[in-house]
């Protein structure tokens, strides 16, 4: 599985040959983004929905999101859009599956996180706080993308709780440095304080890693 972070909550994932973009925020440099088959949107806020209309057209990609996102995409003229609900699994291509989970983000009408299963299992939380139901993902996630800014979402301490609940092998912090502050090093400290063992992989914008 290849992973690129473009800043904020925007990631590009390639697994089993399927290319997925998640949450393209308005300032993301679309010229830096390569081929995309699917665009996953966690919720309707502009810092996540951002460039859906432009990138779906430029990359001929299918947009997938909750009802609010689906309605926005259709209104924006997106011709390839699919609605997904919490608890639903979509079969994409080449054995890649996406399962939606409801997240704890009260300012959104229908916030989702996505478990992407291909050659690895990656979970993008979207915007969320820690909440007990995340323990249902324990043992099901290899790579966790988790917010740390504390701006309408988890801070470093709460992110550490999310990591403890899910227990992934690798953690990639997100949702900081663009619209809010956050410290990956403080996340590491919180994990150490709570004796939670996971690799914290800090990415630079546009950096590609392979798992």
PLY file of the C-alpha trace (Angstrom):
ply
format ascii 1.0
element vertex 211
property float x
property float y
property float z
element edge 210
property int vertex1
property int vertex2
end_header
0.00 0.00 0.00
1.31 3.44 -1.00
0.31 6.51 1.00
0.86 10.21 0.25
-0.18 13.02 2.61
-1.04 16.33 0.93
-1.67 18.21 4.16
-4.64 18.59 6.51
-6.74 15.39 6.08
-5.99 14.83 2.40
-4.37 11.51 1.49
-3.78 9.55 -1.69
-3.82 5.78 -1.29
-2.90 3.09 -3.80
-3.67 -0.53 -2.99
-4.03 -3.45 -5.40
-3.73 -0.96 -8.24
-6.74 1.10 -7.06
-6.04 4.81 -6.49
-8.07 6.60 -3.83
-8.01 10.27 -2.82
-9.48 11.32 0.53
-10.71 14.78 1.60
-9.08 17.18 -0.92
-9.13 20.51 0.95
-9.35 23.80 -1.01
-5.64 24.69 -0.96
-4.31 21.28 -1.99
-2.17 21.53 -5.12
-4.21 19.49 -7.57
-1.37 19.46 -10.11
0.64 17.38 -7.62
-2.02 14.68 -7.48
-1.69 11.86 -9.99
-4.33 9.45 -11.23
-7.38 8.93 -9.04
-10.10 6.29 -9.40
-12.19 7.18 -6.34
-12.53 10.25 -4.12
-13.72 9.52 -0.57
-15.17 12.42 1.42
-15.62 12.01 5.16
-18.12 14.86 5.62
-19.51 18.02 4.06
-17.26 20.71 5.58
-15.33 22.74 3.01
-11.90 21.82 4.43
-12.69 18.21 3.46
-15.03 18.56 0.47
-12.87 21.34 -1.03
-11.87 20.44 -4.57
-14.26 17.58 -5.22
-15.92 19.18 -8.24
-12.64 20.05 -9.96
-10.71 16.87 -9.19
-13.56 14.51 -10.00
-13.77 16.09 -13.44
-10.03 16.32 -14.07
-9.36 12.73 -12.94
-12.67 11.20 -14.07
-13.03 9.81 -10.56
-16.07 8.50 -8.71
-16.99 10.51 -5.61
-18.13 8.53 -2.56
-19.55 10.10 0.59
-22.47 10.32 3.02
-25.83 11.70 1.89
-24.86 15.33 2.53
-21.75 14.96 0.38
-23.61 13.03 -2.32
-26.23 15.80 -2.59
-23.54 18.50 -2.75
-21.64 16.61 -5.44
-24.74 16.13 -7.60
-25.62 19.81 -7.17
-22.09 20.71 -8.28
-22.51 18.71 -11.48
-20.49 15.66 -10.49
-21.73 12.88 -12.78
-20.04 9.94 -11.01
-21.16 9.95 -7.37
-22.18 7.25 -4.89
-23.77 7.56 -1.48
-22.51 5.45 1.42
-23.93 5.01 4.91
-22.34 4.02 8.20
-22.02 0.24 8.35
-22.08 -0.13 4.56
-19.28 -1.76 2.58
-18.60 -0.97 -1.08
-16.65 -3.34 -3.30
-14.42 -1.22 -5.55
-11.99 -3.08 -7.84
-9.31 -5.76 -7.53
-10.62 -6.94 -4.16
-10.45 -3.48 -2.57
-13.27 -2.73 -0.13
-14.34 0.46 1.66
-16.44 0.30 4.83
-17.95 3.44 6.38
-18.10 4.08 10.14
-19.97 6.86 11.92
-17.61 9.29 13.68
-18.04 11.68 16.62
-17.97 15.14 14.98
-21.05 17.02 16.26
-20.72 20.01 13.91
-21.25 17.74 10.88
-24.59 16.31 9.80
-23.21 12.87 8.93
-19.48 12.40 9.63
-17.83 9.18 8.49
-14.53 7.38 8.76
-13.40 4.84 6.18
-11.73 1.47 6.50
-9.94 0.72 3.23
-9.01 -2.93 2.80
-6.58 -4.02 0.11
-3.10 -5.42 0.58
-3.17 -3.59 3.96
-5.98 -2.23 6.13
-6.02 1.56 6.51
-8.49 3.59 8.55
-9.07 7.31 7.93
-11.05 8.70 10.86
-12.10 11.95 9.22
-12.84 14.48 11.97
-13.58 12.79 15.27
-13.13 12.80 19.01
-12.37 9.65 20.97
-15.47 7.59 21.70
-15.96 4.00 22.91
-17.32 2.52 19.67
-13.88 2.87 18.08
-12.88 -0.20 20.09
-14.90 -2.19 17.55
-12.05 -1.58 15.10
-9.46 -3.19 17.37
-7.43 -5.76 15.47
-8.83 -4.63 12.11
-6.46 -1.76 11.27
-2.81 -1.78 10.18
-2.45 1.95 9.45
-4.41 4.64 11.30
-4.78 8.23 10.08
-5.79 10.28 13.13
-6.40 14.02 13.77
-4.37 15.81 16.43
-5.17 19.54 16.12
-7.91 19.76 18.76
-9.81 22.12 16.48
-13.31 20.61 16.42
-11.61 17.25 16.57
-9.25 15.17 18.72
-6.14 16.74 20.22
-2.95 14.80 20.89
-4.23 13.33 24.18
-7.51 12.21 22.64
-5.71 10.90 19.58
-3.62 8.72 21.88
-6.86 7.33 23.31
-8.07 6.55 19.78
-4.81 4.73 19.09
-5.19 2.78 22.32
-8.75 1.81 21.39
-7.93 0.70 17.83
-4.36 -0.55 18.36
-2.97 -0.19 14.83
0.58 -1.03 13.87
1.32 2.41 12.38
-0.16 5.83 13.19
0.01 8.81 10.82
-1.07 12.12 12.43
-3.17 14.50 10.33
-5.45 17.55 10.60
-2.71 19.90 11.79
-0.42 22.51 10.29
-2.97 23.88 7.79
-6.02 25.12 9.69
-4.82 24.38 13.20
-1.86 23.50 15.36
-0.84 20.08 16.58
2.32 18.29 17.60
3.22 14.79 16.45
5.89 14.76 19.13
3.27 15.45 21.80
1.26 12.54 20.38
4.32 10.32 20.84
4.66 11.55 24.43
1.01 10.80 25.17
1.37 7.29 23.73
4.49 6.65 25.79
2.82 8.00 28.94
-0.06 5.58 28.46
2.21 2.71 27.40
0.52 2.41 24.02
2.86 0.84 21.49
2.53 1.96 17.87
4.88 3.42 15.27
4.15 7.12 14.73
5.06 7.92 11.12
5.17 11.68 10.55
4.85 12.64 6.90
5.86 15.80 5.12
3.40 17.19 2.55
3.65 15.21 -0.72
5.87 12.57 0.89
5.14 9.02 -0.28
5.57 5.98 1.94
4.93 2.33 1.23
3.74 -0.27 3.71
0 1
1 2
2 3
3 4
4 5
5 6
6 7
7 8
8 9
9 10
10 11
11 12
12 13
13 14
14 15
15 16
16 17
17 18
18 19
19 20
20 21
21 22
22 23
23 24
24 25
25 26
26 27
27 28
28 29
29 30
30 31
31 32
32 33
33 34
34 35
35 36
36 37
37 38
38 39
39 40
40 41
41 42
42 43
43 44
44 45
45 46
46 47
47 48
48 49
49 50
50 51
51 52
52 53
53 54
54 55
55 56
56 57
57 58
58 59
59 60
60 61
61 62
62 63
63 64
64 65
65 66
66 67
67 68
68 69
69 70
70 71
71 72
72 73
73 74
74 75
75 76
76 77
77 78
78 79
79 80
80 81
81 82
82 83
83 84
84 85
85 86
86 87
87 88
88 89
89 90
90 91
91 92
92 93
93 94
94 95
95 96
96 97
97 98
98 99
99 100
100 101
101 102
102 103
103 104
104 105
105 106
106 107
107 108
108 109
109 110
110 111
111 112
112 113
113 114
114 115
115 116
116 117
117 118
118 119
119 120
120 121
121 122
122 123
123 124
124 125
125 126
126 127
127 128
128 129
129 130
130 131
131 132
132 133
133 134
134 135
135 136
136 137
137 138
138 139
139 140
140 141
141 142
142 143
143 144
144 145
145 146
146 147
147 148
148 149
149 150
150 151
151 152
152 153
153 154
154 155
155 156
156 157
157 158
158 159
159 160
160 161
161 162
162 163
163 164
164 165
165 166
166 167
167 168
168 169
169 170
170 171
171 172
172 173
173 174
174 175
175 176
176 177
177 178
178 179
179 180
180 181
181 182
182 183
183 184
184 185
185 186
186 187
187 188
188 189
189 190
190 191
191 192
192 193
193 194
194 195
195 196
196 197
197 198
198 199
199 200
200 201
201 202
202 203
203 204
204 205
205 206
206 207
207 208
208 209
209 210
